[in-house]
Amino acid sequence: MSAPERPSPAGTDPAPTPDVTELVPRGLRVSAALSWRFIVVIAALYAVVWLMGYLAAVVVPVSIALLLSALLAPAVSRLVQIHCPRGIATAIVLVAGLAVLGGLLTFVITQFSSGLPELQQQLTTSLNQIKDWLINGPLHLRQEQIQDFINQAIGFLQNNQASITTTALTTAGTVGEILTGFVLTLFVTIFFLAGGESIWSFLVCGVPRRVRSRVDVAGRRGFASLVSYIRATAAVAVVDAVGIGIGLWAVGVPLVVPLATLVFLGAFIPIIGALITGGVAVLVALVAKGIVGAVIVLAVVIGVMQLESHALQPLLLGRAVKLHPLAVVLAIATGLVAAGIAGALLAVPLLAVVNSGVRSLLHEGDVDPSTVDTLHAKVDKPKRRLWRPKQNAADEVEQEDSEVQT
């Protein structure tokens, strides 16, 4: 049997039970508090990423429409400044943009179709040279071995015909999704260009009134950073395409214009985009002009990449978005793993917008949102305000008196 509890003296409260929390070391309590908060944050981010992936058919077109709006908004603004109605200005800019895009694609397809027979002939010649090297070179393979390898490749294709057909059908479905996404992107871009200001004002109304002005300024700063990023990226893409295109033309590689256009489009994915598309140009040069031509094109690609990384990136993108190259690489890798090519394309613009918006929230205050020019103003790092301890009323009066005396 347990001992009976000792009765407390008359007029006194029973002895309080010791708090178990006080027995837990402080470091363990802080670690536990940080841990569960970290788990909650990660769970929330995972839910957001999952929801964006589930709604990718809507999120990706809207994101691309935002990028296109950042690219085309300055032209619409210039037309509005010359007293052109915004709706008509939006229609003019979109029609002109679609005309340029359609003309470029038509020209590229025409050039590719006209240069494809020559490339096929050169590919046949290169394959014959490789076959001759395999037979008469240091490997001394027999004709039967090469033919067996070709027969095995043909048999593999025949045995996997069902899967290849399924892939083709999936590709056809993907083409339908791309067309649907293109129509949605065009539709959203029209509304962003025609009424982006009113859309943003409506969204800001959902923010508490006491911080509404700061959030408004942060959003405008973020869009200004996006505009600067698109301009700088377009300039870098033009330089990459022209430089590599001139190198391909000098070597005599066929399909110069389609390959230069591919480099231009790939350059919108910073660092790795132009590198991958440049590798495609090197492979075409290897087929068309042999090892010497491929080495020359490789040297041209490396030279253009060095110009981009050491001159264009710091001069244009560095000033535009204020991002460290390591942050750019990690953002591209994360976007590529999470959402493929679309994620790699949208990762850096998203990071630039978030970076600019957070800087504005942390270091800017009491700024009139109407004074923020999202299209033409230079996007600089917001000035950091020095923190001063809050003074009481007597200290403030004394400070004002001293300032008056001086």
C-alpha positions in Angstrom: 0.0 0.0 0.0 1.1 3.5 -0.8 1.8 5.9 2.0 -1.1 8.3 2.8 -0.7 11.9 1.6 0.4 14.3 4.3 -2.4 16.7 4.9 -1.5 20.4 4.3 -1.5 22.8 7.2 -4.7 24.6 7.8 -5.1 27.8 5.8 -2.5 26.9 3.2 -2.8 25.6 -0.4 -1.5 22.2 -1.4 2.0 22.1 -2.8 2.0 22.8 -6.6 2.9 20.0 -8.9 6.2 20.7 -10.7 5.9 21.6 -14.4 7.4 18.8 -16.6 8.4 21.4 -19.3 10.9 22.9 -16.9 12.7 19.5 -16.7 13.2 19.5 -20.5 16.5 21.1 -21.5 16.1 24.5 -23.3 18.0 23.4 -26.4 15.7 20.4 -26.8 12.6 22.6 -26.4 13.8 25.1 -29.0 14.8 22.3 -31.4 11.3 20.7 -31.1 9.5 24.0 -31.6 11.6 24.7 -34.7 11.1 21.2 -36.0 7.3 21.1 -35.9 7.2 24.6 -37.4 9.6 23.5 -40.2 7.4 20.4 -40.8 4.3 22.6 -41.1 6.0 25.0 -43.6 7.3 22.1 -45.7 3.8 20.5 -45.7 2.3 23.8 -46.8 4.9 24.2 -49.6 4.3 20.6 -50.7 0.5 21.2 -50.8 1.1 24.3 -52.9 3.4 22.5 -55.3 1.0 19.6 -55.6 -1.9 21.9 -56.3 0.1 23.7 -59.0 1.1 20.4 -60.5 -2.5 19.2 -60.5 -3.6 22.5 -62.2 -0.5 22.6 -64.5 -2.8 22.9 -67.5 -3.9 26.2 -66.2 -0.9 27.4 -64.2 1.6 27.1 -67.0 -0.4 29.0 -69.6 -1.1 31.8 -67.1 2.6 32.0 -66.1 3.6 32.2 -69.8 1.0 34.8 -70.3 2.5 36.8 -67.5 5.9 36.6 -69.2 4.5 37.6 -72.5 2.7 40.5 -70.8 6.0 41.7 -69.3 7.5 41.5 -72.8 4.7 43.3 -74.6 3.5 45.7 -72.0 6.1 48.4 -72.8 4.9 48.5 -76.5 1.3 48.8 -75.4 2.2 51.6 -73.0 4.0 53.5 -75.8 0.9 53.3 -78.0 -1.3 54.5 -75.1 1.0 57.5 -74.6 0.3 58.6 -78.1 -3.4 58.6 -77.3 -4.2 55.2 -78.7 -7.0 53.4 -76.8 -5.7 50.6 -74.7 -7.9 48.0 -76.3 -6.8 48.9 -79.8 -3.1 49.1 -78.6 -3.4 45.6 -77.2 -4.8 44.3 -80.4 -2.1 45.9 -82.5 0.7 44.6 -80.4 -0.7 41.1 -80.2 -1.4 40.9 -84.0 2.1 42.2 -84.7 3.6 39.7 -82.3 1.7 36.8 -83.8 2.6 37.9 -87.3 6.3 38.0 -86.3 6.1 34.6 -84.6 4.2 33.0 -87.5 6.6 34.5 -90.1 9.6 33.2 -88.2 8.1 29.7 -87.8 7.2 29.6 -91.5 10.7 30.7 -92.5 12.3 28.2 -90.2 10.1 25.3 -91.4 10.8 26.3 -95.0 14.6 26.4 -94.5 14.5 23.1 -92.6 12.5 21.4 -95.4 14.8 22.7 -98.1 18.0 21.8 -96.2 16.8 18.4 -95.0 17.7 16.4 -98.2 21.2 17.8 -98.2 21.5 16.9 -94.5 20.3 13.3 -95.2 22.8 12.9 -98.0 25.6 14.1 -95.7 24.3 11.8 -93.0 24.5 8.8 -95.4 28.0 9.8 -96.3 29.0 10.1 -92.7 27.5 6.7 -91.9 29.4 5.1 -94.8 32.6 6.6 -93.5 31.9 5.3 -90.0 31.2 1.9 -91.4 34.4 1.9 -93.4 36.3 3.0 -90.2 34.8 0.2 -88.2 35.8 -2.4 -90.9 39.2 -1.1 -91.9 40.1 0.9 -88.8 41.7 -0.4 -85.5 38.6 -2.3 -84.5 38.7 -4.5 -87.7 35.0 -5.5 -87.4 33.5 -7.8 -90.0 30.7 -6.9 -92.3 28.6 -9.7 -90.7 28.9 -8.1 -87.2 27.8 -4.7 -88.5 24.8 -6.3 -90.3 23.9 -8.2 -87.2 23.8 -5.0 -85.2 21.6 -3.4 -87.8 19.3 -6.4 -87.8 19.1 -6.3 -84.0 18.1 -2.6 -84.1 15.4 -3.3 -86.6 14.1 -6.2 -84.5 14.0 -4.0 -81.4 11.9 -1.5 -83.3 9.5 -4.3 -84.5 9.2 -5.9 -81.1 8.4 -2.5 -79.5 6.0 -1.4 -82.2 3.1 -1.3 -79.7 4.9 0.9 -77.3 6.0 3.2 -80.1 2.4 3.5 -81.3 1.2 4.3 -77.8 3.9 7.0 -77.6 2.8 8.4 -80.9 -0.8 8.6 -79.7 0.4 10.2 -76.4 2.3 12.7 -78.5 -0.8 13.5 -80.5 -2.6 14.1 -77.3 0.2 16.3 -76.1 -0.1 18.3 -79.3 -3.8 18.9 -78.5 -2.9 20.0 -75.0 -0.3 22.4 -76.4 -2.9 23.9 -78.8 -5.3 24.3 -75.9 -2.6 25.9 -73.7 -1.7 28.3 -76.6 -5.3 29.5 -76.9 -5.6 29.9 -73.1 -2.3 31.8 -73.0 -3.4 34.1 -75.8 -6.7 34.8 -74.1 -5.1 35.5 -70.7 -2.4 37.7 -72.3 -5.1 39.9 -73.9 -6.7 40.5 -70.5 -3.4 41.1 -68.8 -2.4 43.7 -71.3 -5.8 45.4 -71.5 -6.7 45.4 -67.8 -3.7 44.3 -65.8 -3.8 47.4 -63.6 -7.5 46.8 -62.6 -6.8 43.1 -62.1 -3.9 43.8 -59.7 -6.0 46.4 -57.8 -8.7 43.9 -57.3 -6.3 41.3 -55.9 -4.7 43.8 -53.6 -8.1 44.5 -52.1 -7.9 41.1 -50.4 -4.9 42.2 -48.3 -5.5 43.8 -44.9 -5.7 47.6 -45.1 -2.8 48.4 -42.8 -0.3 46.6 -45.1 -2.1 47.0 -48.4 0.1 49.9 -49.6 3.3 48.0 -48.9 2.0 44.8 -50.6 1.0 46.9 -53.6 4.5 48.4 -53.9 6.1 45.0 -53.5 3.9 43.6 -56.3 4.8 46.4 -58.6 8.5 46.0 -57.8 8.2 42.4 -58.6 6.6 43.0 -62.0 9.2 45.7 -62.8 11.9 43.0 -62.0 10.1 40.6 -64.4 10.0 43.2 -67.2 13.7 43.9 -66.7 14.4 40.1 -66.7 12.5 39.6 -70.0 14.3 42.5 -71.7 17.7 41.3 -70.5 17.1 37.7 -71.4 15.8 38.6 -74.9 19.0 40.6 -75.5 21.2 37.7 -74.3 19.3 35.3 -76.5 19.8 37.5 -79.6 23.5 37.7 -79.0 23.8 33.9 -78.5 21.7 33.2 -81.7 23.7 35.7 -83.8 27.1 34.6 -82.6 26.5 30.8 -83.0 24.6 31.4 -86.3 27.6 33.3 -87.7 29.9 30.5 -86.7 27.7 27.9 -88.3 27.5 30.0 -91.5 31.3 30.4 -91.6 31.9 26.7 -91.3 29.2 25.9 -93.9 26.9 23.9 -91.7 23.4 23.5 -93.2 20.2 24.6 -91.5 21.9 27.7 -90.1 18.6 29.7 -89.5 16.7 26.8 -87.8 19.7 26.1 -85.5 20.1 29.8 -84.7 16.4 30.0 -83.9 16.7 27.0 -81.7 19.6 28.7 -79.8 17.5 31.8 -79.4 14.6 29.9 -77.9 16.9 27.9 -75.7 18.6 31.0 -74.3 15.4 31.9 -72.4 16.4 29.1 -70.0 19.5 30.8 -68.5 22.9 29.0 -68.5 21.8 25.6 -69.7 19.4 26.4 -72.5 21.9 27.8 -75.0 24.4 25.2 -73.9 22.1 22.3 -74.8 20.9 23.9 -78.1 24.6 24.7 -78.9 25.3 21.0 -78.4 22.7 20.2 -81.1 24.4 22.5 -83.5 27.7 20.7 -82.8 26.1 17.3 -83.6 24.7 18.7 -86.9 28.2 20.0 -87.7 29.7 16.6 -86.9 27.3 15.0 -89.3 27.6 17.6 -92.0 31.3 18.7 -91.8 33.1 16.0 -89.9 35.2 16.2 -86.8 37.1 19.3 -87.8 33.9 21.3 -88.5 32.4 20.0 -85.2 35.5 21.2 -83.3 35.3 24.6 -84.8 31.6 24.9 -84.0 32.3 23.7 -80.5 34.9 26.4 -80.1 32.4 29.0 -81.3 29.7 27.8 -78.8 32.2 27.8 -76.0 33.3 31.4 -76.9 29.7 32.6 -77.0 29.0 30.9 -73.7 32.1 32.7 -72.2 30.9 36.0 -73.5 27.4 35.4 -72.0 28.7 34.3 -68.6 31.4 36.9 -68.1 29.9 39.9 -69.9 26.2 39.7 -70.8 25.0 37.9 -67.6 26.6 40.3 -65.1 26.0 43.4 -67.2 22.3 42.7 -68.1 20.8 40.0 -66.0 22.8 40.9 -62.9 21.6 44.5 -63.0 18.0 43.5 -63.8 17.2 40.9 -61.2 20.0 41.0 -58.6 20.4 37.2 -58.4 23.5 35.2 -57.6 24.6 32.7 -60.3 24.4 29.8 -57.8 20.8 30.8 -57.0 20.0 30.8 -60.8 21.5 27.3 -61.2 19.7 25.8 -58.2 16.4 27.4 -59.3 16.7 25.9 -62.8 17.6 22.5 -61.4 14.7 22.6 -58.9 12.2 23.7 -61.6 13.5 21.0 -64.0 13.0 18.3 -61.4 9.6 19.6 -60.3 8.0 20.5 -63.6 10.3 19.6 -66.5 11.0 22.2 -69.2 8.2 24.4 -68.1 9.6 24.5 -64.6 13.1 25.3 -65.8 11.7 28.1 -68.0 9.6 29.7 -65.1 11.9 29.1 -62.2 14.3 32.1 -62.6 11.5 34.6 -63.4 9.6 33.4 -60.3 12.7 33.7 -58.2 13.4 37.2 -59.6 9.8 38.3 -58.7 9.9 36.8 -55.2 13.4 38.3 -54.6 12.3 41.8 -55.6 9.0 41.6 -53.7 10.6 40.4 -50.5 13.3 43.1 -50.7 10.6 45.7 -51.1 8.6 44.4 -48.1 11.6 44.3 -45.9 13.4 47.6 -46.8 10.7 49.9 -48.2 7.9 51.7 -46.5 5.7 54.7 -46.9 6.0 54.6 -50.7 3.1 55.7 -52.9 2.3 52.8 -55.2 1.4 55.2 -58.0 5.0 56.5 -58.1 6.4 53.0 -58.9 7.0 52.7 -62.7 6.7 49.1 -63.5 7.7 49.4 -67.2 10.4 52.0 -67.6 11.9 52.7 -64.1 15.3 51.2 -63.3 14.9 48.3 -60.9 17.5 48.9 -58.1 17.9 47.3 -54.8 15.7 49.1 -52.3 17.6 51.3 -49.8 17.9 49.7 -46.4 16.5 51.9 -43.6 18.6 52.2 -40.5 16.8 50.9 -37.4 16.4 53.3 -34.5 15.0 52.5 -31.1 11.6 53.9 -30.4 11.7 57.0 -28.3 9.2 58.1 -25.8 7.4 61.4 -26.0 9.7 63.3 -23.7 12.8 62.2 -25.6 11.2 63.3 -28.9 10.4 66.7 -27.6 13.9 67.1 -26.2 15.4 66.0 -29.6 13.1 68.5 -31.4 14.2 71.3 -29.1 17.9 70.5 -29.7 17.4 70.5 -33.5 15.6 73.9 -33.2 18.5 75.4 -31.2 21.1 74.2 -33.7 
